[in-house]
Amino acid sequence: MSYTMIKAFSTSTTDPLFSSARICLLFLSFLLAIAGCDTRKEIILSGNTMGTTYNIKIISDRGIDIESLQEKIDQRLEQINDSMSTYREKSEISRFNRFHEVGANFPISEDFRNVMTIGRKIYEFSDGAWDPTVGPLVKLWGFYETKVDSAVPKSEDIQSILPDIGFHHTFIRSGKFLMKARPRITLDLGSIAKGYGVDQIADLLKTEGIGSALVEIGGEVFGYGRKNDGSVWAVGINTPRKDASVHSVYKAVPLIDGALATSGDYRRFFESGGISYAHILDPRTGRPVNNRVVSVSVLANTCTMADGLATAIMVMGAESGMQLVERLDGVESLIILHDGGKGLIDLYSSGFPRT
């Protein structure tokens, strides 16, 4: 009922009963009006963290103190950075890397312990293909630099570092301490920390009563609930070509209460002697992988697991990587290979969406 209709109707009589009926009709029209409207709103929050950006979409049907929520998000991400950023001199991980006492207890936070525990599983699943002690090799190959050098390290330099590579040289003791078995062992959790950050922010939003959200940090994503129109979240996988735009979508993947992480060799690399060397290193050989895999996307229940597994499968290769995925509950993967020319080949695990 429109306002003009109500106005015309209300001037037609002064009968009290008629006035009561008018009030009821007004209330009914109000209910009908709001019933036809979707009161859920999409809120977008963004910022900087972990050397990259974060973007969060929230769907809510209630009032939210956006400023307070963003402050909580930034504080939580700051805690994780203070724990696992190798670029912060006073972070937990930086202090551990400078800690050279073999067998001594190094106290760690709950965040550090959580990531190390999940990392240990991925290390064991992958037979050492994922290894957070690979940092010295990454540095030797120049992949920590803003501009990657085109110099291939000498074999003897690689061999001299390999004895100090191996996640099995670290141990968690009593759930509160970390110790190392070799004094020069260092950690770099960059291939898993963003995923952990995504999971932690998703948990924070759920605790705050947010029923639907999409959380992204540096391309790693967790989504739960549904969008404003009732459809599921959809996340794009970047086209795995060196000349492709960062906005070029190769495939869109529906995300229902789970995480998607992608690793690839097409963004950070250098060429020398007609050979391309990507930043994905095999910690067991000390050299960049060369197995035709250009991109790995992993769906999992947590972004921490998806993040680490995507890197592990890049190193393992298509056959071994897919065998691993099919053994793990709640994990699916799309592995993209180059066909030797300019084409790409898609390999799907049994449950990875193909639409």
WOSUL-V463611 format. One record per helix or strand of 2 or more residues. SS is the DSSP state (H for helix, E for strand). FROM is the first residue (numbers start at 1). LEN is the number of residues. Records with the same first field share a line. If there is no record, write none. Layout:
SS: FROM-LEN + FROM-LEN
This chain:
H: 3-8 + 16-20 + 66-19 + 92-6 + 110-16 + 135-6 + 155-8 + 167-3 + 190-18 + 303-14 + 318-10
E: 41-9 + 52-9 + 106-2 + 170-4 + 177-4 + 212-6 + 220-5 + 233-6 + 249-7 + 258-7 + 269-4 + 275-4 + 281-2 + 287-2 + 293-8 + 332-7 + 344-5
